[in-house]
Amino acid sequence: MSRHTTARRATARRSARPLTALALAAGLLLGTAPAVLAQDAETPAGEEDGTDGDADPAAEPTEAGTGFRDAAVLGESGRGTARATVGEFLYWAFPVAAGHDATVDAVITFEDEGDRSGPSVWQIDVHDGLRRKQACVGGDATVEAAADASEVTLGCALRTVRSWAEPWSGDPLPGAYYVRLTAVELPEEDLGLPVSVVVRTTTEDAGGAHARGGELGAPLVPTPRAGSLDTGESSATTEEAEGEEAGSDADAADPTTDDGVRFAGVVAEPDGGWNGGWWSDRWLWTVGGGLLGALAALGGYAVVRHPRVRG
């Protein structure tokens, strides 16, 4: 065996060592990433912190609001029930953070015992914090119920909520979202018949593929309290008036609640914040791509490099 052949083999072995190490690192990273993501997605809410994962009872109202200002508040992924009559407008509100997909489902059960005189058309609408109606990209938002139907199911899947958008656009932005449910077409004699409604909201992380640049200055969340008017009074007079008002309202009920229904002004901020957390699956693919690029560079170097043979 010549010295040239021995030198080439030794050089190839030395070049293969870093290539093998990088290949193993890239394989471990890319191989375990899907499993980690799947485990996070399958972990029920509340399991990590030791809770049973059940929703907060306060976030499951048993009544619905009659307008935007008194919409009953649901959790980020919550459930609400209500007993109403045909012809009423029912309102709920729930929070959605940037980078999430939101879905609303409603089941209406008729309790008239066959007293309806004809079919009815039910519709579910979703509005953002500016009360702009958002388009449904999935689900049956308008459904016709036959006169003898026992229940009807509606659904609306929104577009992915963006962290920022142009003022003229109608893109969904982080904040409170309103659900409005009502019958849009029905025989007049069927008005007032009893129904029961179950509404469920679901929000899921859309993933790094839907991440966008920019950040909204403040979420689109309404407040139930009006602002105070600056009348130019002295600070002493203002403090005295505030003290009297505080004393008179000390025993008043919580203004954000009424008969067990929470209102839209107190929509809770999602766990990861309105603009989402810093973590994204893009980090995994960025690091993996960097390792693969380094592996390709070392491989190319090993192929084109000519070993120096000492004479």
N, C-alpha and C positions, 0 to 999 in steps of 0.2 A: 504494500500500500504506500503510495507516494506521500510526501510531506504536504503537498497541496491538498490532497483529499482529506487528510487528517485535520488540517487547519480549517477547511471549509466545514467539516462536521462539528468541530469544537465551536466555531463561530455560530453555527446554526443552533447548537444546544444553548449557548449563552443568550441568543436572541429569543429563543422560544420560552425562556423562563418568565420574563415580564409579560409576554403575550398570554401565557397560561394564567398568570395571576390576574391580569385584567379581564380575561374571559370568564374566570370563575367569579370575580366581583360583579361583572355585568350580569351574569346569569343569576346570581343570588338576588341582586337588586330587582331585576325585571321579573324574576320568577316569583318572588314573594310579594311584590306590589299588588297584583290582583287579589291575592288571598287576604292581605291586610284591608284593602278597600271593601272586599266582600264581607269580611268580619265586622267592620264598622257599620256597613249598611244593614246587616242582619241583627245587630244588637238592639234590642228594644229600648225605647226611651225610658230612662230612669234605672236601667239595670246596672249601669256603671256606678251610680252613686248609692246603690243599695236599696233603692225604692222598688216598689212593685210595678212601676211603669204605668200605673193608672193615671188618667187625667185628673187634674185638680177639679173637685166638684164645683168650685166657684167659677170655673171656666166652662161649665155646662149649664147655661141658663135654661130654664123651663118656660120662658116666655120670649116672644120676639118683639122687636121694636116696630113702631109704625112709621118711621121716617129715618132720614140720615142722622138727625141729631140724637135720637134715642135708640139707635140700633144696638141690639144685645150683642155683647162681645164674646167671641169664641176664642179658644186658644190657637196657637200657631198650627197645630193639627188637633182640632177639637171637634166637639159634638154639641149640638143644641136641639132642644125639642120645643114644641109649641102646640097649643090647641087654639084653633082659629075658626073662622067661617069663610065660606066661599065669597070672594070679592074683596077681601082685605089685602092690603099690601104688608108683607112681612119683611123685616130688615134684620140682618146680622152684620157684624164686622169682625175682621180678624187681621193679624199682622203678617206681612210677608217681607222677607229680607232680600237684598240684592243677590242675584245668582241662584234663585230658587224658582222652582216650578210649583204653581198652586193649582189645586183641583177642588171643586166644590160639587158635592152630590146631595140631592134632596129627594126624600121619599114622602109622598103625600098619600095618606090613607083616608078614604072616604068613610064617614060614619053616619051616613044618611039613611042606611038600611033600604036602599033602592028607591029613594024618593026623587032622584034626579030625573028631569024630563028630557035631557038630551046630552050630547057630548060636550066636553069643555076642553079648552086649550090652555095649558099652563106654561109659564115661561120663567126662567131664572136668568137674572142679569147680574153682572159683577162690575162695580165701579171702583175707581181708585180714590185716593185721598182728596183729589181735586174734583171728585164726582164725575169724572169722565168715564163713559161706558167703555169697557175693554172687550175686545173680540174674543170669542171662544174658539180655540183651535182644536178642541176635542170635546166629545160628549154631546148629548142631546139637550140643548138649552131650551127648546120649544117642543112640547109633546102634547098630542091630543089624547084625551082619556075618553073612552067610550062611556055611554050612559050606565052600563052595568059593570064597569071596572071597579075593582076593590081598592086599587092603589095605582099610582103613577110615579115613575122614577125619572128624574132629570139630572143632568150633569153639565159641568162647564170646566174645561181645562184652559188655563190662561197661558199666554206666552211667557217665556222666561223673563223674570223681573230684572231690569238692568240697573246698574249702579249710577248711571248718568245718561241723560239724553238731551237733545236740543229742545229748547222751549216750545218750538212749533210742532214737535212730534207728539204722537199719542202713545208712545211706548210706555209700558208699565214701569213704575218706579217704586222703590222701597217705601213702605208706610202701611197705612190702614187700607183695607179693601172691604167694600160693602157688598153684601149679597141681598138682592131683592127678589122676592118670590111672590107671584100673583097669578090669577087666572085672567087671561087677556081676551078670551072669547068664551061665552057661555050663555045659555038661556036666562033671561031676566028673572024668571020665576025660581031659578036655582040659587039666587043670591041669598046668603045667610045660612046655608046648610053647613053643618059642622064637619071639620076635617082636623086631622092631627098630622104634624109635620116633624120629620127628623132631618136635620142638616148636618153634614160632616164636611170638614175642611182638612185638606192634606197638603203639606208643603214638603218638598224634597229638594236637596241640593242638585243643581243641574250639572255640576262638574266643571272642571277647568276649561273645557272646550267652549263654554258659553261665557267665560269671563270677559269683561270689557274694562277699558280704562276709564278714569274719571271717578269722581265721588260726589254725591249729592250733599249740599251743605246741611240740609236737615230733612228728615223723613217727612212724607206727606201724611201727617197725623193731625187730625183736628183736635181742638181743645174745647171742653164744655164751658169754660169760664170766659167771660168777656173781659177785654182789657180795661184798665182804669183810665179815666180822663184826667189829664193834668190841668187843674183849674187855677193854678198859680197861688194857692193858699200857702201860708207859712208852714214850715215843717212842724212847729209845735201844734198847730191846729190839726194838721194831718195826722200826727201821732195820736192826739187825743181822740179823734174820730175813729182811727183804726182800733184803739184800745176799747172803746165802747162797742164797736162792731164785734170784736173778738169775744167780749164778755157776753154779748147777747146770743152769739152763735156757739157758745161753748158746749151746750147740750144738744145742738142740732144734729141731725143724722148726717152720715157721710154724703156729701153732694154727688159723689160718683156712683151712688147706688140708689135704687128705688125698688122696693118690693123684690129684692133679690136679683134684679137685673143690672148688670154692669153696662155702662155706656161707652160709646166709641172714643170719648176723650181720654180714656184710661187704657187704651190698647197697649199691652205690654211689649217691651222691646224683645225681639227674638234672642235666644241664648247666645248666638254668635254675633250679635250686633246687627244693626240695620244694613251695614255694608258687607256683611259676611266676615269670616275670620281671615287670617293671613295665609292659612294653609290651603293648598290646592293640589290636585293630582298633577298639575303641570310641573311641580317640583320633581316628581319621580321621573317623568319623561325627560326633563331637562338634564338631570344628573345621569340618567341612563344613556341619553344621547351623547353627553360628554365622554362617558367611558367608552362607548362604541367608537366615537371619533378618535380617541387616543389609541384604541386597539387597532383601528385601521391604519393610523399613522405609523405605529410601530411595525405592523405587518408589512406595510409598503417599504419602510426603511430596511427591514430584514431581507426583502426580496431584491431590492436594487443595490444594496451595499455590497461592494466587492471586498472580500477579506484581503488584508495586507499580509503577504507571505514573505517572511525573511529569507533571504538567500543565503 
